[in-house]
Amino acid sequence: MGKEIVLTGITTTGTPHLGNYVGAIRPAIEASQRDNTESFFFLADYHALIKCQDPERVKQSRLEIAATWLACGLDTNKATFYRQSDIPEISELNWLLTCVTAKGLMNRAHAYKASVDENVANGQDPDYGVTMGLFCYPVLMAADILAFNANKVPVGRDQTQHIEMARDIAARFNHLFGHHFVLPEAVVAEDDSAILKGLDGRKMSKSYNNTIPLFETEKKLKKGVNKIVTNLLEPGEPKDPNNSTVFDIYKAFATPEQTAEMRQKFADGIAWGEAKKELYELINGQLAEPREKYLELMANPAEIEAVLQAGAEKARARARALISDLRNAVGLVNFV
């Protein structure tokens, strides 16, 4: 039995934060070490263009995020790491899939429907501000997945619809032109352990402006930790670890033994200042080495570029073979 193919798309807007590390980066890198898995990781930079028309921001974000994954330990000898925009076969596949995708299916996409609903609520034309990039986003996502016939795709719960759409599109193509695609499956965390709380107690998210950037300086990291909102309980008063952002973040970085010790300290009434100090020291201890590697990579973008180009060669070799089969299947063949 062959290896299971797992494909992970990485958004290339914004700066990675602790929530990204705990919820996506760390578990994905750990999973890529398994002997029975073949992992593909790609920077979804074509997708970034749907929401961001600032070239410098797109360029900088791609660099930062590539450096982050490499600094966090992604082994490119075991995983294929590439930029979406370096694989022209994905764009060609996007068109082949577009030609078999029903508009009605796209009409049901959550992101498109949300834009329409907002426009209607504001008295605008339903499609005001809606680009074809936004409307056809699920087809490009299907192309990302199907180009490598991925079996599993780790996604957030809000992205599961796109995996279902990819399955629908793949099944339609298979029905018309013979079996070429595996039907992918979404992989969603079963619990909330992968969702880290932010400074204000809500999910850590750039949209809430409550994040702690992953590779801040030690001084800024400490400042960020100290900004975490706590209650007014005094030192000596027992504190509830199950209703504490400080404990929630601590648990995400701690061993079971460390977590048990901190839970007891909460019961004993640890002061918030002391709890935050221990949280800072725990996080900083784990991120110091990756931070140093990250800064080295950011200072040497040519090193990152070489890794991505090597990954693109590996990815294109796979995608090119599939596209050749698909061209034959749909009739795009040479006459002689």
C-alpha positions as CSV (number, residue, x, y, z in Angstrom):
1,M,0.0,0.0,0.0
2,G,1.4,3.4,-1.0
3,K,1.9,6.4,1.3
4,E,-1.0,8.6,2.2
5,I,-0.7,12.0,0.5
6,V,-1.4,14.9,2.8
7,L,-1.6,18.4,1.4
8,T,-1.5,21.6,3.4
9,G,-2.1,25.1,2.0
10,I,-0.5,28.0,3.9
11,T,-2.1,31.5,3.7
12,T,0.4,34.2,2.7
13,T,-1.0,37.3,4.2
14,G,0.0,38.7,7.5
15,T,2.7,37.7,10.0
16,P,2.6,34.3,11.7
17,H,1.5,34.3,15.4
18,L,1.5,31.9,18.3
19,G,-2.0,30.7,17.3
20,N,-0.8,29.7,13.8
21,Y,2.1,27.8,15.4
22,V,0.1,25.8,17.8
23,G,-2.9,25.3,15.5
24,A,-1.2,24.6,12.2
25,I,2.5,24.8,11.9
26,R,3.6,22.5,14.8
27,P,1.1,19.7,14.2
28,A,1.6,19.7,10.5
29,I,5.4,19.5,10.8
30,E,5.0,16.7,13.3
31,A,2.7,14.8,11.0
32,S,5.1,15.2,8.1
33,Q,7.6,13.0,10.0
34,R,5.4,9.9,9.7
35,D,6.8,7.2,7.5
36,N,3.4,6.4,6.0
37,T,2.8,10.0,4.9
38,E,3.9,11.9,1.8
39,S,3.5,15.6,2.7
40,F,3.0,18.6,0.4
41,F,3.1,22.1,1.8
42,F,2.5,25.1,-0.4
43,L,2.4,28.9,0.0
44,A,-1.1,29.8,-1.3
45,D,0.1,33.1,-3.0
46,Y,-2.4,33.0,-5.8
47,H,-5.2,32.8,-3.2
48,A,-3.6,35.8,-1.4
49,L,-4.3,38.0,-4.5
50,I,-8.0,37.6,-3.9
51,K,-7.9,39.7,-0.8
52,C,-4.6,41.7,-1.1
53,Q,-3.6,44.0,-3.9
54,D,-0.5,45.3,-2.1
55,P,2.4,43.8,-4.0
56,E,5.0,44.6,-1.2
57,R,2.8,43.0,1.4
58,V,2.3,39.9,-0.7
59,K,6.1,39.7,-1.3
60,Q,7.0,40.2,2.3
61,S,4.4,37.8,3.7
62,R,5.6,35.0,1.4
63,L,9.1,35.5,2.6
64,E,8.1,35.6,6.3
65,I,5.9,32.6,6.1
66,A,8.4,30.5,4.2
67,A,11.1,31.4,6.7
68,T,8.8,30.6,9.6
69,W,8.0,27.0,8.4
70,L,11.7,26.3,7.7
71,A,12.8,27.8,11.0
72,C,10.2,25.7,12.8
73,G,11.7,22.5,11.5
74,L,10.0,21.5,8.3
75,D,12.3,18.9,6.7
76,T,12.2,19.4,3.0
77,N,13.9,16.1,2.5
78,K,10.7,14.5,3.8
79,A,8.1,17.0,2.5
80,T,7.6,18.9,-0.7
81,F,7.6,22.7,0.0
82,Y,6.7,25.1,-2.8
83,R,4.9,28.2,-3.9
84,Q,1.6,27.8,-5.6
85,S,2.6,30.4,-8.2
86,D,5.6,28.3,-9.2
87,I,3.5,25.5,-10.5
88,P,1.9,26.5,-13.8
89,E,0.2,23.0,-14.0
90,I,-2.1,24.1,-11.2
91,S,-3.3,27.0,-13.3
92,E,-3.9,24.7,-16.2
93,L,-5.8,22.3,-14.0
94,N,-7.8,25.1,-12.6
95,W,-9.2,25.8,-16.1
96,L,-9.9,22.1,-16.9
97,L,-11.8,21.9,-13.6
98,T,-13.6,25.2,-14.2
99,C,-15.0,23.8,-17.5
100,V,-16.8,21.0,-15.6
101,T,-17.9,23.0,-12.5
102,A,-21.5,24.1,-12.2
103,K,-22.1,27.8,-11.5
104,G,-24.8,26.7,-9.1
105,L,-22.1,24.9,-7.0
106,M,-20.1,28.2,-6.8
107,N,-23.3,30.1,-5.8
108,R,-23.4,28.0,-2.6
109,A,-19.9,28.8,-1.5
110,H,-19.9,30.4,2.0
111,A,-17.5,33.2,1.2
112,Y,-19.5,34.3,-1.8
113,K,-22.9,34.0,0.0
114,A,-21.5,36.1,2.9
115,S,-20.5,38.9,0.5
116,V,-23.9,38.8,-1.2
117,D,-25.7,38.9,2.1
118,E,-23.6,41.8,3.3
119,N,-24.2,43.7,0.1
120,V,-28.0,43.1,0.3
121,A,-28.0,44.2,3.9
122,N,-26.3,47.5,2.9
123,G,-28.6,48.1,0.0
124,Q,-26.0,47.4,-2.6
125,D,-26.1,45.3,-5.8
126,P,-25.8,41.7,-4.6
127,D,-22.5,41.2,-6.5
128,Y,-21.0,44.6,-5.6
129,G,-17.2,44.2,-5.1
130,V,-17.3,40.5,-5.9
131,T,-14.4,39.4,-8.1
132,M,-14.2,36.3,-10.1
133,G,-11.2,35.4,-7.8
134,L,-13.5,35.3,-4.8
135,F,-16.3,33.6,-6.8
136,C,-14.1,30.9,-8.3
137,Y,-11.8,30.4,-5.2
138,P,-13.1,26.9,-4.6
139,V,-12.1,25.7,-8.0
140,L,-8.5,26.9,-7.6
141,M,-8.5,25.2,-4.2
142,A,-9.7,22.0,-5.8
143,A,-6.9,22.3,-8.4
144,D,-4.3,22.7,-5.6
145,I,-5.6,19.5,-4.0
146,L,-6.2,17.4,-7.1
147,A,-3.0,18.3,-8.9
148,F,-1.3,15.8,-6.4
149,N,-4.3,13.6,-5.8
150,A,-4.1,14.3,-2.1
151,N,-6.0,11.9,0.2
152,K,-6.2,14.2,3.2
153,V,-6.3,17.9,3.5
154,P,-6.0,19.5,7.0
155,V,-8.4,22.5,7.2
156,G,-10.3,24.6,9.7
157,R,-13.9,23.8,10.2
158,D,-14.9,26.8,8.1
159,Q,-13.1,25.3,5.1
160,T,-14.7,21.9,5.0
161,Q,-17.2,23.0,2.4
162,H,-14.3,23.6,0.0
163,I,-13.1,20.1,0.4
164,E,-16.7,18.8,-0.3
165,M,-16.7,21.0,-3.4
166,A,-13.3,19.6,-4.5
167,R,-14.8,16.1,-4.2
168,D,-17.9,17.1,-6.3
169,I,-15.7,18.7,-9.0
170,A,-13.3,15.7,-9.1
171,A,-16.3,13.2,-9.3
172,R,-17.8,15.2,-12.1
173,F,-14.5,15.1,-14.1
174,N,-14.1,11.4,-13.4
175,H,-17.7,10.8,-14.6
176,L,-17.0,12.6,-17.9
177,F,-13.5,11.6,-18.7
178,G,-12.7,8.4,-16.7
179,H,-11.1,8.0,-13.3
180,H,-8.2,10.4,-12.8
181,F,-8.8,11.9,-9.4
182,V,-8.9,10.6,-5.8
183,L,-11.7,12.1,-3.8
184,P,-10.0,14.0,-1.0
185,E,-11.0,14.0,2.6
186,A,-11.0,17.0,5.1
187,V,-9.0,16.5,8.3
188,V,-10.4,18.8,11.1
189,A,-9.2,18.8,14.7
190,E,-11.7,16.9,16.8
191,D,-11.4,19.3,19.8
192,D,-10.5,22.9,20.5
193,S,-7.0,22.1,21.7
194,A,-5.6,23.5,18.4
195,I,-7.4,26.8,18.9
196,L,-5.3,29.2,20.9
197,K,-6.8,32.1,22.8
198,G,-5.6,35.6,22.1
199,L,-4.9,38.6,24.3
200,D,-8.6,39.3,24.9
201,G,-9.7,35.7,25.5
202,R,-11.2,35.2,22.0
203,K,-9.6,33.0,19.4
204,M,-6.2,34.4,18.5
205,S,-6.7,36.0,15.1
206,K,-5.4,38.9,13.1
207,S,-8.9,40.0,12.4
208,Y,-9.4,40.5,16.2
209,N,-6.0,42.3,16.5
210,N,-5.3,40.1,19.6
211,T,-2.3,38.1,18.4
212,I,1.3,37.6,19.7
213,P,3.6,37.4,16.7
214,L,5.6,34.1,16.6
215,F,9.1,35.5,16.3
216,E,9.0,38.8,18.1
217,T,12.1,39.9,20.0
218,E,12.3,38.7,23.6
219,K,11.4,42.2,24.8
220,K,8.3,42.4,22.6
221,L,7.3,38.8,23.4
222,K,7.4,39.6,27.1
223,K,5.3,42.8,26.5
224,G,2.8,40.8,24.5
225,V,2.4,38.2,27.3
226,N,2.0,40.9,29.8
227,K,-0.9,42.3,27.8
228,I,-3.0,39.2,28.2
229,V,-6.3,40.1,29.9
230,T,-6.8,38.6,33.4
231,N,-9.4,39.0,36.1
232,L,-9.0,41.0,39.3
233,L,-8.2,38.1,41.7
234,E,-5.4,38.9,44.1
235,P,-2.3,36.8,44.8
236,G,-3.2,34.0,47.1
237,E,-6.8,33.7,45.8
238,P,-7.4,30.5,43.9
239,K,-7.8,30.9,40.1
240,D,-9.7,28.9,37.6
241,P,-7.3,27.4,35.0
242,N,-10.2,26.4,32.8
243,N,-11.2,30.0,32.4
244,S,-7.8,31.6,31.9
245,T,-6.1,32.7,28.7
246,V,-2.7,32.6,30.5
247,F,-3.2,28.9,31.4
248,D,-4.7,28.1,27.9
249,I,-1.5,29.4,26.2
250,Y,0.8,27.8,28.8
251,K,-0.9,24.4,28.3
252,A,-0.3,24.6,24.5
253,F,3.5,24.8,25.1
254,A,3.9,22.7,28.2
255,T,4.5,19.1,28.9
256,P,1.7,17.2,30.8
257,E,3.9,17.4,33.9
258,Q,4.4,21.2,33.6
259,T,0.7,21.6,33.0
260,A,-0.2,19.7,36.1
261,E,2.2,21.8,38.1
262,M,0.8,25.1,36.8
263,R,-2.7,23.9,37.5
264,Q,-1.8,23.3,41.1
265,K,-0.2,26.8,41.3
266,F,-3.5,28.3,40.0
267,A,-5.3,26.4,42.8
268,D,-2.7,27.8,45.3
269,G,-3.4,31.4,44.1
270,I,-0.4,32.2,42.0
271,A,-0.1,35.9,41.2
272,W,-1.0,36.9,37.7
273,G,2.4,38.6,37.3
274,E,4.2,35.4,38.3
275,A,2.0,33.3,36.0
276,K,2.8,35.5,33.1
277,K,6.5,35.5,33.9
278,E,6.5,31.6,33.8
279,L,4.5,31.7,30.6
280,Y,6.9,34.0,28.9
281,E,9.9,31.9,30.0
282,L,8.3,28.7,28.7
283,I,7.5,30.2,25.3
284,N,10.7,32.0,24.9
285,G,12.7,28.9,25.8
286,Q,11.0,26.9,23.0
287,L,11.2,29.7,20.4
288,A,14.7,31.0,21.0
289,E,16.4,28.6,18.6
290,P,13.7,28.8,15.9
291,R,13.8,32.6,16.2
292,E,17.5,32.7,15.6
293,K,17.1,30.4,12.5
294,Y,14.2,32.6,11.3
295,L,16.3,35.8,11.5
296,E,19.2,34.0,9.6
297,L,16.8,33.0,6.9
298,M,15.2,36.4,6.6
299,A,18.7,37.9,6.1
300,N,19.4,35.4,3.4
301,P,16.4,35.2,1.1
302,A,18.4,33.4,-1.5
303,E,18.6,30.4,0.8
304,I,14.8,30.3,1.0
305,E,14.4,30.8,-2.7
306,A,16.7,27.8,-3.4
307,V,14.6,25.6,-1.1
308,L,11.3,26.7,-2.8
309,Q,12.7,26.2,-6.3
310,A,13.9,22.7,-5.4
311,G,10.4,22.0,-4.0
312,A,8.8,23.4,-7.2
313,E,10.8,21.0,-9.3
314,K,9.6,18.0,-7.3
315,A,6.0,19.2,-7.3
316,R,6.0,20.0,-11.1
317,A,7.3,16.6,-11.9
318,R,4.2,15.1,-10.3
319,A,1.8,17.6,-11.6
320,R,3.2,17.5,-15.1
321,A,2.5,13.7,-15.4
322,L,-1.1,14.2,-14.3
323,I,-1.7,17.1,-16.7
324,S,-0.4,15.0,-19.6
325,D,-3.0,12.3,-18.8
326,L,-5.7,14.9,-18.4
327,R,-4.9,16.5,-21.7
328,N,-5.2,13.2,-23.4
329,A,-8.5,12.5,-21.6
330,V,-10.2,15.7,-22.7
331,G,-8.9,15.6,-26.3
332,L,-6.1,18.1,-26.2
333,V,-3.6,15.9,-28.1
334,N,-1.1,16.5,-30.9
335,F,-2.3,15.4,-34.4
336,V,0.8,13.4,-35.1
